[in-house]
């Protein structure tokens, strides 16, 4: 509507003025100024700026699930529920649970399906403050033989989905991918979180001075032809997990 009005104004200014005089003021305001001043600045925000805004001012203090802090990008969480519904896993292994909000979210998704357990693997429980009958705690270094063995017992003969949000150092992530990929069934996923840190300068809130999860993912894919990047899981663009939705295809 705006483009037609501008074309008319250029082609026939007198006719444009006459027509605008017949349009109610409220409609005219919405037509000519579709973006209110108090929202104009945020709507001009780039994707890059939004990711920094979310990292600096939202995710660590203002992002919760059912009252529990959940350090997640909500658009990624929406994708998780889609995957959970499609895969219907018996076990979701979450490596790195922090406050427990994300583990609770996963457990609640399984509640809706009426199946499954969430195996929460974390090196410490100092921050973890949720309880749910579907959440099983495995405490220790995710790459240690003892922890991997405990998780293996819980995953045996089960359909398994793995979500990695532990150490973000490339070598640590790669080590975990090598350990835990063997639990994932064909058609299910390993989700590698926070590869976004490798796409930002260390001078920003999202960047790091070390190689992170995205580089670990790329190396893992070179080693493991059984997994492929499911790029349609990044369709909302604003993801923390670039190349991080790894589907087992063989």
N, C-alpha and C positions, 0 to 999 in steps of 0.2 A: 504493500500500500504506500509506503514511504517513497519507493523508487518511482511509482506511477505519478505521485504528486510532484516530485522533483522534475520529472520529464515534462509534465504539463506546465509547471512554472517556467521552465526554460523555453518551451515551444510557444506558449500563449499566456504571458503573465497576467493579462486582464481576466481571462477566463479562470485562471488559477485563483486570483483574489476573490472573484465572485463565488466560486465554489467553496472556498474556505470559509466565507461568511455564513454559509448555510450549515456548517458542521458544528455540532454542540461543542462547547469549550472542553469538556472532559474528554471527549473522543479525540479532539484535536490535540490535546496535551499528550494522550497516550500514543497518538500517531507520530507526532513530530519528536517527542521526547520519551521514547520507550523505556529508558533506563533512569530510574530515580537517582538523584544526586547522592543519597546516602548509600547506594549500592554500586555506583558507577566505578569507584576505585577498585573494589574487590572483583568486579566483573572484568576489569582490565588486567587482572593478575595473570601472568603467564603460568604454564605448567611448572616450570622451573621455580618460580616464585612461590607457587602453592606448596610444592614439596618442602621448601625451606620453611615456609610459614608453619606447616603441620609439624615438622621436626622440632622447630624452636619453641612453638607456643601451644601445641596441642597434645602430641602423643604421650609425653612423659607425665603430664599432670591432669589432662582433661579427657582422656580416652578411657572409658570404662565399659565393662560388660556386667550387667546385673549388680552394680555397685563395686565390682572388683576392678582394679586397674589392669588394663589390657593394652600392651604396647604394640598396637597394630594399626595399619592403615585400613579403615573401614571398607574401602573398595576391594582390598584383598580378602577381607573376612567374608564378603559376599561371594567371592569366587570359591572360597573354602567350602561354604555350605553347598554350592553347586556340585563340587567334586565329591563331597561326602555323600550327597544324595545319589549321585551316579555310581560311585564305587561301592557304597554300603559296606565300609570296612568293619571287620570284627575288632581290630585294634588300630588306634591312632597313636603313633609314637611321636611325642612332642619333645624335641631336644632343646632345652632352654625354656623355662616357664615363668621365671621372675616372680611377679606378684600372684600369678595364678589365674588372672582374668581370661587369658586365652585358653587355658586348659578347661576352665568352666564353660566357656563358649563352645568348645568342641564337645564336651560332655552333654551340654544341652542340645546340640545338634543330634547327637546319638540318641538322646531321650526321645526326640521327635520320631526317630526311626524305630525305636524300641530295641536297639542292638548295641553291642560293643563296649569297649573299654578305652580310656585314654591313659597311656603309659607316659607319665611326666618324668623326664630325665633331667636332673639339674644337679650341679655340683654342690649347691647349698640350698637350704630352705629358710634362710633368714628373712626373705621377703614374702615367701609364699604364704597366703592366708585364706585359702578357700578349701571347702570340703564338698565332696560329691561322691556318691556310691560308685560311680563309673571311673573315678580317677584313682589310678594306682601310682604310688610314688616310688621311683628308683633314684636314689641319691648317690652321687659320685661323679667322677670324671667320665663323660660320655664315651671317650675313646679307650677307657681302661678295659682290660679283658674281663674283669669281674662284672662291670656294668653291662657290657655287650652280651655276656652270657645270661645275665638276668633277663634282659630284654628278649633274647633269643628264646628263652623258655616261655615267656608270655606270648610270643608271636608264633610259636610252633603250630603248624597246620591251620593258621588263621589267614584271613585276607587283611593285609596291612597297608596303611598309609603312613608315611613319615613326613614330619614337618621339622625342618632344621632352623632353630633360632638360638643356637648356642654361641660359642666363640665365633667372631667374625673374621678371624685371621685365616688367610688362604690355606695354610698348611693344616690347621685344625679342622676346617670345614671339609677339606678333601679327605682327611683321615676318616671323619665321620661318614662321609658319603660312601667311601669304600666299605666300611663296616656295616652300615645299615641298609645299603641298597639290596643286599641279599635277602632281606626280609620282605621286600616289595613284590607283589604279584603282578603278572601281566595285566594291563588295564588300570593298575593303580599308579600312585605318584610318590615321588619325593619332591617336597616343596622346599626350595632353598631360599630363605628369607634374607632381605637386606643387602642384596647385591647392588642396590642403588648407591651404596657408599663408594663403589668403584667408578661411578659415573660423575661424581662431583669432586671439585677441587678440595684438597685438604684445608684450604682456607675458609671453607664454608661449614655450616653446622652439620651437613651430611657427609662431608668428605673425611677420609682418614689418611694417616701418613703411611699406612701399610696396605699391601694387597689384601683384598677381601673376598667375600663369597662368590661374586660373579666370576672372578678368575679361577676360583676353585671349581665352579660349575663347568666352565669351559674345558678345563683340564680333565675333569671327570668324564665328560661326554666323549673326549678323545679316547679314553680308556674303555668306555662302556657303550658299545653300539646297541645294547638292549634298551637304552633310554633315549628319548627324543624330547626336545623342547616343545611343549604345547603352547604355541604362541597366541592362540585365541583366548587363552586365559588372561592375557594382557590387554584385552580389548578396551578396557576403560582407561588405558594409557597411564593413569596415575597409580602405578604399582611400585611397591618397595622391592619387588622380586623380579627384576629383568632376567630373562632366560631361566627363571627359577622354578617354573612349573614343569617338572621332568616326569614324563609319562613312560612307564615301562611298556614297550611294544613287542618284545620277544622274551 
